[in-house]
Structures are given as C-alpha cells and as structure tokens.
Amino acid sequence: MKNRKVGQSRGNKGRRYGLTASALAAGIAFTAAAHAQSGDTSTTPASQAAQPAAATSAQASAAPTLPAIKVSADQDKLAQAVNPATTVGSKIPLSQREIPQSVTVIPQEQIQQQSMRTLDDAMTYAPGVTVFHGDSDRSNYYARGFPIDTWLLDGVPTTQNLASIAPSLVMYDRVEVLTGPDGLLNGFGSPGGSINLVRKRAPSTFSANAELYGGTSSHLGADVDIGGPINAAGTLRGRVVASENYQDLLQDSTWQRNKSVYGTLEADLTRDTTVRVGASYDRTDKKASWNGDPVYDNYSPVPVSRSAYFGAPWNHASSDIVTAFAGVEQKLGGGWKANLDFNYLENRYSLINETLLTTVSPDNQVTFSSDKFRFDDQQESINLMANGPFTLFGREHHLTVGASYERESLKQTNYYCGDSDNALLGSSGNFCEFTGSLYSDLSAEPAFDGPVYGRTTVTNQYGLYGNARISLLDPLTLVLGLRGTWWNETYTPNASENPFGDTVTHSSITGKITPYAGLIYDIDDHHSVYASYTSIFVPQTETDASGNIIKPIEGEQYEVGVKGDYMHGRLNTSLALFQLTERNRGMADPRYPDQGFYIATGKARSRGVEMTATGYVTPNWSVFAGYTYTDTYYMDSSSNPDYIGFSAISPKHLLKLWTNYRLPGEFNKFSVGGGTMVSSGISATDGTGTVAQGGHATVDLRLGYQINKNLSAAINVTNLFDRRYYESIASTGSLFYGDRRQVLFTLRAAL
C-alpha cells in the first residue's frame, strides 16, 4: 500500500415502574407496524437488509459516531458496523491495523444481538477482560492481570471509575477497549488498559427506534431513540434517548431499577466548523447484600442456595449521575483539524447496609457490621488537540499534538453508629458490629447517630502530549510519542467532622515523562505485523520513614503481534504476545513493623497471548471471539516467597465467543445466535487457606425473527444449562455466584 493516509481503511417500592419510556416505545412500535402495513416504499438500510435481526447497523450508518475521515471505497457498511475506526489508544480515528496494540470494539451490532443493557454486560464478552465483583453493588474490570482504570468519554479522559457504576449503554454507540498501558494520551492509570465509551451522535437523516423487553426475574424495560435534522438545510441536528428498566437480582428480595435520559445537538456553523453539545442523567436504585455467599472458618462454602440473602431488609444504594459535554471541531486546511472538548460528570452516591463481616464458625456464628456512606464526585476534563499530515524527505507523515486538564473534587462522608444504636442492636463500635447466628433477624435499622467523618480530596492533572506516525517506507510506519504529566492531590478533613484527627496532606508529581514507541509493517494488503513499547504510572500517597511520598507505581509493556483484515474490512483478526511489568508497588517497610511506613519495592509481571476475530465471515454470519492466556507472578521473594500468581482474579485461560447467523432462502427472516464463555479456575488466599472455583463454561443462545422491515423480535437465553459457579471470589469469606439462567424477549421497532 503506497504511503497510506492515516485513518484510511484497510421489593414493592422497588417494583414501581414508570411508564414514560414504555409509552414512547410502544407508540413507535405501533407506528412502525402501521407504517409497514401501509405499503410504504421507503428504502431499507443496507446493513438492515444484510442482517435483519440486527437493526443496529442501520443506526450506525445513519449516525456515525466519529468525525468524518477519509475512507477508501472498498470499506462497506457492514465493515463500518462491526469494525469501525477507533480512537482509543490514538485520539484520532484509525483502523485496528494502524494501532500497534491490542484493541477490540463492542459495536452496536453485538450490543443489540446480545441485548446488552449495562457496561458490565459489554465487558462480560470483551476479549481478555474479567468482570470482578468485590461486592454486590460495584464491579471492577481486569485485563492481563491488572485493573482497567483508565476511562474515556468520546476520547476525553475522566477519573470516574465507570466500572463501579456500570452505566446504561442506551446512550452509547459502542465500547472501545485497549488492553495494556495507555499512558501516552491519557496520563496516569493502571497498566491493565483503557475503555472508551463513544456516545451516540445526532444523525443526518431522521431515524427512530424503540425496544420493549421483558423476561425472567421480573425483568421489564423500554428504550426509545429518536434523532435527525432539525432545520431544512440539515445543518442543525439532534437526538434524544430515554430508557427505563427494572429487574430482580440473584439473591432473594434484591432488585435494581434504572432510568436514563440523554440528548445531544450538533450544528455545522460553517463548512469547516462543527459544534456539538449534550447532557445525560442516569439514576440507579438498588437493594443488595453487599457481600457474597458466606464461607466457614475452614474455607468450605456454607451449603446454602445461591439465592440466599444475608443482608438487612433496609439495605439500599442509589446513584445520580449527571454529565454534560461540548466540543468544537475546526478544519484548518491542508488536512489539519483542531478539536476542543469539555466533559463534566457528577456522581452522587449513597449507601446504607448491614452485611457479613467475617467467616462463619462451625456453629453458624458470624459477625455483622453496618455502614452508612455517601459521596459527591465532581469532575471536569478539557482536551485541546490538533492533528494533520506533514511532508518530510518526500514522504507524508502524520502528527498529533495536544494538551489536557482534569480536575476531580471528591467529598466523602461516613456516618457511624452511636451509643443508642449499639444499645438497640446489642452491638459495639462505629459499625454496630455484633456476633450472632448467620440467620439473625436484621430488621432493626440503626439511626447512625454517632460520629460523622467528612473529608474532601481534590486532584488536578495537567498533560502535554505528542504522537508522530512516520512513514519510513511504503509498508513500514514508525509511531513515536511522548507525554509530560503534572499531578497534585490535596486531602482535607472537614473541621467539624474529623473524629480521627486527620490532617491536611498534599501530594504532587512534576513533569513525569511517559514514552511510547511502535513499529508497523504491512506484509500485504491484508496483514500487518507490529511491535510496541508502552508505559504508564500511578501516583501513590503512602509515606516512607522520612515522611516522603513514595515513588509512583510504574508499568511498562512490550507487545508484538500480527493483525489481519479481510473482505474489505468486514473481518478483523489479531494475535498478540505481551509482557507487562509493574514496579514500585507500595509495601510495608519491614524495618518499621506496624508503624505505617512504606517502601516502593514490589514488582509483578504478566505474560501471555491474546487472539481475536471480529466481524462478518459472510454477509449473513457474524462472529465476535477472543482467547487470552495470562500467566501472572511476583518477581520479588520479599512480597511473595512462593512466587504464586499475584492475580487470582484473572484466570489463566479465558475464551469468549459470540456468533449470529441469518438463515438462507425461505427461512431468511430467522436468525440464530449463540455464545460461550470458558474460564479456567480462580482462587483467593489469605495466608492460611484458599477458596477456589474450578474451570467452568456457560452457554448463551438467541433466536431472532424479522416480522417486517420495521419490526423484529428476539429471544435471548443466558446460562442455558443453568450452570452454578462462582463468578468472583472477593476474599476467602465472600463468594459471588454467576447469574442463573435468564430468558429475555425483545420487540424492536425501527423507522
């Protein structure tokens, strides 16, 4: 390929259910039915015709989610639907072959086929990613043995841990995942990887679609999505999305309810200037136990039903998430563009619960504790970037330069038990701790009228970055990058809410340099080999014996691989070998036992193989598959004398497969899909014993039917054989079962 241009393709209260989204969805469904019966001759989108049961492609083609880029004529709508250009790991839209790291996309096609509703659902099938539950309310994601904690919204970094809130996917077009360090463009974070949520854009032509769905576990919901041009010239466009759903959770009497609203406007002020604004609101209420199934003192699971509930009837958590964003894209001429983007996110979260605290004695005695907690997390992110081509030594290259700023203000408040609470419950301490039968009556709710502990943490991060793609030869591209990061954090206890006598603390890092290097060689029109070096860091706040903040954790990765794309980009494949090393893990200083001093000396490594295949094998057969082998271990005997795997969360072997096929001939209104997730064993060790889950597999199925060109229906079954297994082992005293078999029926209408 001759000097290819960048981006060129190759409870009762919990059961109350609002009717707003349901009514809108039903209205669109009936309108679609009437529209079809009237013999309307409107054109069916190409992607819908190719895959009737997955109307998502029509939406993806009608509402592109990235700024216009130069795309070769051979990349058709099917390729755009399942393997779109991505910005994760690059900031600019690139094909996966142009990124010298492992990148996968959960496209709208797959989201709708598998009826994914939350980010947890998407990550469950993301290659190489493990969804870990440390409690029954919040999730964390891991890849290659390390946490994924680098988050982006439309390519703009945010410090909010989106895994912990598992937002609704209704407002997002797709999810992009990069595994391995992503420090060049996004600053500090864990070396596990980064996740970019790409919001839906306002389409250039009118579109409307809605879904009604219901199934087992009292699952009931509705989504509606309407967008198009607002003025006759089409220079002003808008989109509105709304969703509402309710579902019982695995444990008895537990439930979750979610409401989401999203809106965006986009305007072409001139031929060269586009402005985009939008906002969203997401509300989630949940009753959950916040602990998994209990374990005896000898580490054997207590023989109870996986639906057994050991929390209080008054357990409750809620979150209100508000986002706002604005962006300007300016074409500068000569192929150059400048982008200025702003993101605002606020998450107000509250929790009240009573849960198990310890393992269970042989006579079923266990310690319970209570907690009341809330936080208000406000974040602002700004990113200014320019990118475009330049010519040097007779060849065309590409340069990206930018600056970013992120600010987070996190206000946290704990409410502790007082004397009256402990007198009421027969408990003691700030957390109303008491020891009793595993089956104790927990109906008495504490007033939490004891001490109040309030504090605020303000974090600022500034960054300057540059990334050059240098065309050395027609088939050979060198990618070089460098970032400088300035970071500071101030912890301030509230003067009137400081029962532990905390003091103000400051931490900072100045001019931390993060390098990046990659090399891509195009073997032919369909295959490329690559090698890359990437790095990242995480500030630490612990102090050493001299009172100094210990050095940041640093992660670096070496990766080599081969990528392929076939059938004009409809099918992508990849094979990668990686070695990821993390240094300077904070450890207690052995010279000063039990004095709270730390040294930055821990070292850990993971090595492995990652393989993926995503896209269309034929116009009627799509596949999304990934296999990951990960070997993790400590490298220093001081932190782990037995050199056992440091990550019991990520299994050594992990296979994920989803495929969907539209039947031929007279049965072409039917489509069938199926998937499986196969995992080797996981375990947790506390120094005296181990709890383990052996290897296991689950199977999912789907049957879709295209009623007419505007209406489709589908049935999804997850965990078909109702396999009973531990999805996560949070500790030796807390086990989390995977969900039971679920059946969901979906009716979708599209205009």
BANUDREN-510581 format. One record per residue (C-alpha): x, y, z. Coordinates in steps of 0.02 Angstrom, whole numbers, plus 50000, padded with zeros to 5 digits. Example, Ala and Ser with C-alpha at 12.3 -4.5 7.8 and 13.67 -1.06 7.14 Angstrom:
<atoms>
506154977550390
506844994750357
</atoms>
This chain:
<atoms>
500005000050000
500775016349942
501085028950081
499345025950152
498485040650236
498125039750421
496365033750456
496175026150284
495365009350300
496024993150261
480354974752341
478594983452312
479415000252314
480734993252201
479404986152085
478585002752043
478895005551860
478725021951767
477765022451603
478635036351509
479895026251411
478665011751395
477335022751317
478545030651195
479245013751145
477515006351121
476995021251016
478455019250899
478155000450889
476345002650836
476825016650716
478115005250637
476834991450616
475595003250533
476985010550427
477444993250362
475654987750330
475275003550230
476464997750094
477685011850119
479135010249998
480495018750100
482205011350073
482824998250195
484605002350253
485924991050178
486514984350344
484744980250398
484454971050236
486044961250264
485614957050443
483754959650477
483794953950656
485124966750698
484394983450652
485854991750737
486844993250577
485555004950506
485775016250655
487655015150647
487665020350464
486375034050490
487265041250641
489145039950627
489975041950796
491615049550739
492065065050638
492165062050452
493775053650397
494435048650229
493855030850198
494285020250047
492865014949934
493064996549975
492504998350156
490634995050156
489284997450283
489484980150358
491314983850395
490845000650473
489524992150580
490644978950659
492414985750640
492295004750643
493785016350654
494265018550837
495055032450938
495585022651092
497475022251100
497655035350963
496495050550989
496135050350801
495045038050703
496125023450648
495835005850587
496394992450708
497854987850594
498535005450617
498645003750807
500154993650870
499234987251023
497784975451058
496124984351025
494364977251018
492674985250993
490964980251061
489914987550919
488074991850919
487804976150815
488384964950957
487574975651092
485864972851013
486114954650966
486544950151145
485324962551222
486694970951323
485994983851443
487464989351550
489334991351536
489514975451639
488584966051502
489774972651369
491344968751469
490734951251504
491014947351319
492504958951289
494034948251244
495314946851382
494284956551510
493734949351678
492244956951769
492604956151955
491354959552095
492134964852259
490364967352324
488624965052254
488434983352203
490024987952111
491144980051980
492954981451928
493734975951764
495414967351743
496484963251591
498164954651583
498124952751772
497954971351811
496484983151840
495754993551700
495535010851773
495835022551626
494145029051565
493675039951419
492055047651357
492185051251170
494065050251189
494165062951331
494865055551494
493825055251652
494385049951826
492695042251869
492805023351887
491375019151768
491515000651812
490915004251988
489285011851924
489055000651769
488115013951670
486705010251549
487285007551370
485735015651294
486635032151260
488215024351186
488525018451009
489955006851051
491295002451178
493145002551130
494384992651235
496284993651232
497204980651336
498884985551406
499565002651462
498785018251385
499775031951470
500345042251320
498705050851285
497785048951449
499005051551592
499135040351742
498225023951772
498425005351797
499284995451657
497764984351630
497064995151490
495805008551446
493965009051397
493195022451285
491305024751284
490765032551119
489145042351133
487795041651001
487855056050877
486425066050802
486045057950632
485965067250466
484305058750418
482785055350526
482815039150623
481775032250765
481845015650853
481165008151012
481284992151111
480104983751233
480834969251329
480354957651470
480854941051543
481294930751694
481744938651861
480364951551833
481464959751702
480484973451614
481084988351515
480905000251369
482095010851265
481715024451139
482945033251022
482415047350904
483535058750802
483765068350641
483935085550561
483035100050645
483135112850505
482835110750318
484665112750274
485155098750393
486495109650474
485665107750645
485355090050707
484765082450868
484495066050957
483545060751114
483695043851201
482715037551352
482725021151445
481925013251598
482064995651667
481814985151822
482494967951869
482564956552020
484344951652065
485024934452106
484794934952295
483034934252368
482134951052388
483534960652300
483174971552148
483814985552036
482944999651942
483735011551816
483155027051721
484205035851589
483945051151479
485165057851350
485095072051225
486305079751102
486325093750973
487555095950831
487735111050718
488775114850564
489155133250592
490145133850430
490825121050308
492365119950419
491645121750594
490545109350688
489925111750866
489195097950974
488375098851146
487415086551253
486925080551426
486325064851513
485535059251675
485645041651744
484765036051905
485015018851983
484205011852140
484674995052211
484374983552357
485804971352380
486754962252516
488494969552478
489274952952519
489324936452429
488894919452496
489744915352663
491184903452696
491574893052851
493154895852951
493924880752863
493614889252693
492224877552638
490674886452569
489134886652680
487874874952594
486504887552553
485514891652398
486364903852278
484824914852302
485044915752492
485074933552558
486094938252712
485834956952714
484604968152804
482874971952730
483314990552733
484914989052630
484895001752490
486045010952371
485705024552244
486705034552120
486285050152019
487475053351875
487395069351776
488515072651627
488705087451510
489865089451364
490325101451225
491515100551079
492105110550930
492955103550776
493825115850661
494575111150493
496175121150472
496605117150292
497925105750221
497105090750303
497345097850478
495985098250611
495855105450786
494695098950921
494215106851087
493185095451201
492465097751375
491675084551488
490785087051655
490255072451764
489445072251935
489035056352030
488065057152193
488065040352278
487325034652443
487335018052533
486595010652691
486794992252733
487124978352856
488204964052795
489274949252846
490994954252908
491874937752946
491904919452901
490644907852986
491074896953136
490574878453141
489044883053247
488484896053118
489084911153218
489654926253116
490004944753143
488904957753057
489264976153030
488274991252972
488785005952865
488065022252801
489055031652672
488855044652535
489975053852414
489835067852289
491095066352148
491285081052027
492455080551878
492915092051735
494005087151588
494655097851445
495625091751295
496355102651156
497085093351009
497695096550832
498175083550704
498605082550522
499875077450389
501595084650355
502905080850223
504705076550261
506025068750146
504735067050010
503535056550114
501915060750202
501825058250390
500545062350525
500685072150687
499525073650837
499865086350975
498775091151121
498535096951299
497345090651431
496725095551604
495715085451728
495035090551897
494115079852023
493325085052188
492775070152291
491785073452450
491545058152560
490535056252720
490375041252836
489015040552968
489445029353116
488405020653247
488155028953415
487785022653590
485905021853558
486185011153403
487294998953497
486044998053640
484664994253516
485624980853421
486674973553560
488194978653460
489754989253483
490925000653386
490715013153247
489984999953130
488714992253251
489684976053250
488894961053335
489124942253329
487624930953312
486824917453207
487074917953020
485174918653011
484964933053134
483494945053119
484224961053043
482614971053031
483134984053163
483894998953070
485215009453159
484985028253168
486855030853134
486865044953262
488695042853310
490235051853241
490215059053066
491805057852964
491905070052817
493345073952701
493705080852528
495035075652404
495435087352260
496505080652117
497215090151969
498115082951818
498905092751676
499655084751522
500555088951359
500705075351229
501295072251052
501185057350936
502015055850766
501655042550634
503185042350523
503105033450355
504855025950337
504415015450185
502805011550093
502484996350205
503365002450363
502705015150490
503595020950648
502495027750789
503335038550921
502525047651066
502935057251223
501895064351365
502305075651511
501135074651661
500945086251812
499855079651953
499375085552126
498155080052260
497565088252420
496645078952558
495665090052678
494665083352827
493095093152872
493475103353027
491835098853113
491805080653055
493525074053098
493385061053237
495055053053195
496105068853199
496625068553016
497715082452948
497825090852779
499025081752661
499755086452491
500495075252358
501195080052189
502165074052037
503015086251919
503435083351737
503285064351736
503805058451562
502875044151478
503665037351317
502855027051179
503555018051027
502815006650896
503264999250728
502014992850599
502484983050442
501184979150308
501564961750242
500224963550108
498514971450085
497764960450222
499114957650354
500234968250464
501504963850597
501904975950738
502934978650894
502664991651029
503304998251194
502055007151307
502115013751485
501045021451620
501145026551804
500025028051957
500395040652097
500485033652274
500065043152433
500925032252563
502465039352650
504145031852696
505055032952862
505725050152815
503975056852784
504165057552595
502855051352472
503475035152396
503815033852209
502355030852091
501945013552028
502615011551852
502024999351720
502794995251553
502324983151416
503184975151267
501984968251137
502214960150967
500844953750855
500034951550686
498374958850628
497314954850477
495794961850391
494814952850257
493334955550142
493564974450132
493714976250320
492194965850367
493254953450466
494724958050580
495904945950665
497364948250784
498684938150875
499744946451010
501124941351130
501384952751279
502474955151433
501864967851561
502894972751713
502354983551861
503644990951980
503655000952142
502114993052220
501955000452394
502384988052532
502504989552721
504294993752771
504944978152863
506184989052961
504744997853049
503404984653078
501644990853118
502165009253107
501295013452943
502875016652840
503025010452661
504345007152530
504115006352341
504874989552302
503534977152247
503694970152071
502484959451971
502374953151793
501134945551674
501484936851510
500274929851387
499444927751219
497874936151153
496904931150996
495334939250924
494204937950772
492784950450747
491624954350603
490714945650461
491304928950393
489914930450262
488594944050240
487424933350346
488644926650476
489474937550609
490714932150742
491504940450894
492814929450975
494324930851087
495514919351182
496764925351312
498134916051404
498844925651553
500224919951670
500464931551820
501764930951958
502754941152083
504564944252039
505244947652213
505294934752351
505054947952485
503244950752434
502874932752390
504094919152445
503164905652348
503074915552185
501234911452164
500154920852039
499844938352105
498154939952019
496874927152073
495574937551983
496114934951802
496024916651751
497484908951657
496354903951512
494864914151453
493844910651296
492384921451239
491364917951082
489774925251009
489094921750835
487484925550742
486854918350577
485394923350465
484624908150386
484584907050195
483154905250072
481364904350130
481934905050312
482894921350292
481774930450415
482534919850553
484244922050632
485064911150763
486464915650880
487484907551015
488964910551126
490034903251262
491224909051395
492534896651455
493654900751603
494994891351696
494984891551886
495124906452003
495514907152189
495824918152340
497134915352476
497334924352642
498924915952703
498094901752799
496854894652675
496174895352499
494464896152418
494414890752236
493234889352088
493734876751956
493624879351770
491874881651702
490894886251546
489214894351511
488184894451351
487024908051283
485774906751140
484734918551033
483314916750908
482794931850805
481364934650683
481104949250563
479214952050569
479284965250432
480544978250378
480124988950531
479804976150667
480904962250735
480814950850885
482114940550977
482294928651123
483954928051217
484394914451342
485934916551452
486734902451553
485674890051455
486124874951563
485924884951725
487724881751774
488074885351959
489784893151982
490694907152072
490924921751954
492034931252077
492934926852238
493094943552328
494014935752475
494104919552570
492494924952657
491444931452512
490934921952356
489854928752214
488844916952108
488604919551922
486824923251871
485564909351850
484784905351681
483864920551613
482654922151467
482294939051387
481054943051247
481354959051146
480234967851021
481134981050918
480384994050800
481395004950682
480855018850564
</atoms>
